[in-house]
Amino acid sequence: MDRYSAAPRFVAEPIHDSIESAIAAVGHRSRGALAALMPVLVRYWHELPGHSPVERRRWLEATRARVHAGEATARALVPHALGDHDEEIVFTATAEYVGTHPVSIERRKAAVDEATDWIRRGLALNRGAVFAALLSIGDVAIDDALGGLRLILTPEEIEVVCRRAAVDRSRATRAFLAEWLELLDAAGQPEVAGRALVAEALLRAAPASP
């Protein structure tokens, strides 16, 4: 899986009649049912094999620039979060959709509910990156919503979550990992899939010694 980190770029650039313009158009619509996004998602999936991760990260950078410039709503980030499988793209789009641009409590809660539903229903191509992005926000209420979704993750998805969580030394993330480990231990199956990954992530997320 691709691992890439690019510095945010918030200067909007002209776009042509392309997948980028289709994504930008999503940000001009009000929040609605996922079905309304399907034409753009289908086009994204169609374009996916023909464009490298680097190119697709540029699409995301263009979308972020438009959202920051007020030219599109955060809704334009959703096709990147659902339509891509690149870990960095999905992580960044989800974290920004939920954690940065919804400004009111109601909009934030709606975005969180929507993103957790992507995990629950298997709508995202990279559920692990969506889960990791939500966990990285460090909000106890979001972590509570994620608690019931831990058991549906595959070992590969758990690996993504734990690798991301290991570099986040926030108290909320450590508490989430500790509770997860307790649940796995309580199951009485020390070799259960993901147990070693969670334990290692918790160890690595411990505060650095002075």
C-alpha positions as CSV (number, residue, x, y, z in Angstrom):
1,M,0.0,0.0,0.0
2,D,1.3,3.4,-0.9
3,R,2.7,5.6,1.9
4,Y,3.1,9.2,1.0
5,S,3.0,12.5,2.9
6,A,2.8,15.7,1.0
7,A,2.8,19.2,2.5
8,P,-0.6,20.8,2.2
9,R,-1.0,23.2,-0.8
10,F,-3.7,25.7,-0.5
11,V,-3.4,27.7,-3.8
12,A,-6.3,26.9,-6.1
13,E,-5.4,26.2,-9.7
14,P,-7.6,26.3,-12.8
15,I,-9.2,22.9,-13.6
16,H,-10.5,21.6,-16.9
17,D,-13.4,19.4,-17.8
18,S,-12.0,16.4,-16.0
19,I,-12.4,14.2,-13.0
20,E,-11.2,17.2,-10.9
21,S,-14.1,19.4,-12.2
22,A,-16.5,16.6,-11.4
23,I,-15.2,16.4,-7.9
24,A,-15.3,20.2,-7.5
25,A,-19.0,20.1,-8.5
26,V,-19.7,17.8,-5.6
27,G,-18.7,20.7,-3.3
28,H,-21.3,22.9,-4.8
29,R,-24.1,20.7,-3.6
30,S,-25.7,20.5,-0.2
31,R,-25.3,17.5,1.9
32,G,-27.4,14.7,0.6
33,A,-27.7,10.9,0.2
34,L,-24.7,8.9,-0.9
35,A,-26.6,7.9,-4.0
36,A,-26.2,11.5,-5.2
37,L,-22.5,11.0,-5.2
38,M,-22.5,7.8,-7.2
39,P,-22.0,9.3,-10.7
40,V,-18.8,11.0,-9.4
41,L,-17.6,7.9,-7.5
42,V,-18.2,5.7,-10.6
43,R,-16.1,8.1,-12.6
44,Y,-13.4,8.2,-10.0
45,W,-13.2,4.4,-9.9
46,H,-13.1,4.4,-13.7
47,E,-10.2,6.8,-13.7
48,L,-8.4,5.1,-10.8
49,P,-6.3,2.5,-12.8
50,G,-5.1,5.1,-15.3
51,H,-3.6,7.6,-12.8
52,S,-0.7,7.1,-10.4
53,P,-1.1,7.9,-6.7
54,V,1.0,11.0,-7.2
55,E,-1.5,12.3,-9.8
56,R,-4.4,11.4,-7.5
57,R,-2.8,13.2,-4.6
58,R,-2.7,16.3,-6.8
59,W,-6.5,15.9,-7.3
60,L,-6.8,15.9,-3.6
61,E,-4.5,19.0,-3.2
62,A,-6.7,20.8,-5.7
63,T,-9.9,19.9,-3.8
64,R,-8.4,21.0,-0.5
65,A,-7.3,24.3,-2.1
66,R,-10.9,24.9,-3.3
67,V,-12.4,24.1,0.1
68,H,-9.9,26.4,1.9
69,A,-10.6,29.1,-0.6
70,G,-14.3,28.8,-0.1
71,E,-14.9,27.7,-3.7
72,A,-16.3,24.4,-2.6
73,T,-17.7,22.8,0.5
74,A,-16.0,20.0,2.4
75,R,-18.4,17.7,0.6
76,A,-16.0,17.7,-2.3
77,L,-13.5,15.7,-0.1
78,V,-15.9,12.7,0.0
79,P,-15.0,11.2,-3.4
80,H,-11.4,11.1,-2.4
81,A,-12.2,9.4,0.9
82,L,-14.5,6.8,-0.6
83,G,-13.2,6.4,-4.2
84,D,-9.5,5.9,-3.6
85,H,-7.5,3.1,-2.0
86,D,-4.3,5.1,-1.4
87,E,-3.8,5.2,2.4
88,E,-2.5,8.8,2.5
89,I,-5.3,10.1,0.2
90,V,-8.1,8.4,2.2
91,F,-6.6,9.4,5.6
92,T,-6.1,13.0,4.6
93,A,-9.5,13.4,2.9
94,T,-11.4,11.8,5.8
95,A,-9.6,13.7,8.6
96,E,-10.1,17.0,6.8
97,Y,-13.8,16.3,6.0
98,V,-14.6,15.4,9.6
99,G,-12.0,17.4,11.6
100,T,-11.4,20.6,9.9
101,H,-14.2,22.1,7.8
102,P,-17.5,21.2,9.6
103,V,-17.8,24.3,11.8
104,S,-20.9,23.7,13.8
105,I,-21.5,20.9,16.3
106,E,-24.4,19.6,14.2
107,R,-22.3,19.5,11.0
108,R,-19.4,17.8,12.7
109,K,-21.7,15.2,14.2
110,A,-23.3,14.6,10.8
111,A,-19.8,14.2,9.2
112,V,-18.7,11.7,12.0
113,D,-21.9,9.7,11.6
114,E,-21.4,9.6,7.9
115,A,-17.8,8.5,8.1
116,T,-18.5,5.8,10.7
117,D,-21.2,4.5,8.3
118,W,-18.6,4.2,5.6
119,I,-16.7,1.8,7.8
120,R,-19.8,-0.1,9.0
121,R,-21.2,-0.6,5.6
122,G,-17.8,-1.2,3.9
123,L,-18.4,1.7,1.5
124,A,-14.8,2.9,1.6
125,L,-12.1,1.1,-0.4
126,N,-9.7,1.6,2.5
127,R,-11.7,1.3,5.7
128,G,-8.5,1.1,7.8
129,A,-7.4,4.6,6.6
130,V,-10.9,6.0,7.3
131,F,-10.9,4.5,10.8
132,A,-7.3,5.7,11.5
133,A,-8.3,9.3,10.4
134,L,-11.2,9.4,12.7
135,L,-9.1,8.0,15.6
136,S,-6.4,10.6,14.9
137,I,-8.8,13.5,15.7
138,G,-8.6,12.5,19.4
139,D,-12.2,13.2,20.2
140,V,-13.6,11.0,22.9
141,A,-17.1,11.1,21.3
142,I,-15.7,9.9,18.0
143,D,-13.6,7.2,19.7
144,D,-16.8,6.0,21.4
145,A,-18.4,5.7,18.0
146,L,-15.4,3.7,16.7
147,G,-15.4,1.3,19.7
148,G,-18.1,-0.9,18.2
149,L,-16.5,-1.0,14.8
150,R,-13.1,-2.5,15.9
151,L,-14.4,-6.0,15.7
152,I,-15.3,-5.8,12.0
153,L,-11.9,-4.7,10.8
154,T,-9.7,-7.2,8.9
155,P,-6.1,-7.8,10.0
156,E,-4.9,-5.6,7.1
157,E,-7.1,-2.8,8.2
158,I,-6.0,-3.2,11.9
159,E,-2.4,-2.9,10.7
160,V,-3.2,0.5,9.1
161,V,-5.0,1.7,12.2
162,C,-2.3,0.6,14.5
163,R,0.6,1.9,12.4
164,R,-1.1,5.3,12.3
165,A,-2.0,5.3,16.0
166,A,1.5,4.4,17.1
167,V,2.8,7.8,16.0
168,D,-0.1,9.6,17.8
169,R,0.8,9.9,21.4
170,S,-2.4,11.6,22.5
171,R,-4.0,10.5,25.7
172,A,-7.3,9.7,23.9
173,T,-5.6,7.4,21.4
174,R,-3.6,5.6,24.1
175,A,-6.8,5.0,26.0
176,F,-8.5,3.7,22.9
177,L,-5.7,1.2,22.2
178,A,-5.6,0.1,25.9
179,E,-9.3,-0.6,26.0
180,W,-9.0,-2.4,22.7
181,L,-6.2,-4.6,24.1
182,E,-8.3,-5.4,27.2
183,L,-11.2,-6.5,25.1
184,L,-9.0,-8.8,23.0
185,D,-7.4,-10.2,26.2
186,A,-10.8,-10.7,27.8
187,A,-11.8,-12.8,24.8
188,G,-9.3,-15.4,26.0
189,Q,-7.7,-15.7,22.6
190,P,-4.2,-14.4,22.9
191,E,-3.5,-15.2,19.2
192,V,-6.6,-13.5,17.9
193,A,-5.9,-11.5,14.7
194,G,-4.7,-8.0,15.4
195,R,-3.9,-8.5,19.1
196,A,-0.1,-8.3,18.6
197,L,-0.6,-5.2,16.4
198,V,-2.6,-3.4,19.0
199,A,-0.2,-4.3,21.8
200,E,2.8,-3.0,19.7
201,A,0.9,0.2,18.8
202,L,0.1,0.9,22.4
203,L,3.7,0.3,23.4
204,R,5.0,2.7,20.7
205,A,2.4,5.3,21.5
206,A,3.6,5.5,25.1
207,P,4.9,9.0,26.1
208,A,8.6,9.4,25.4
209,S,10.8,9.2,28.5
210,P,12.2,12.5,29.7
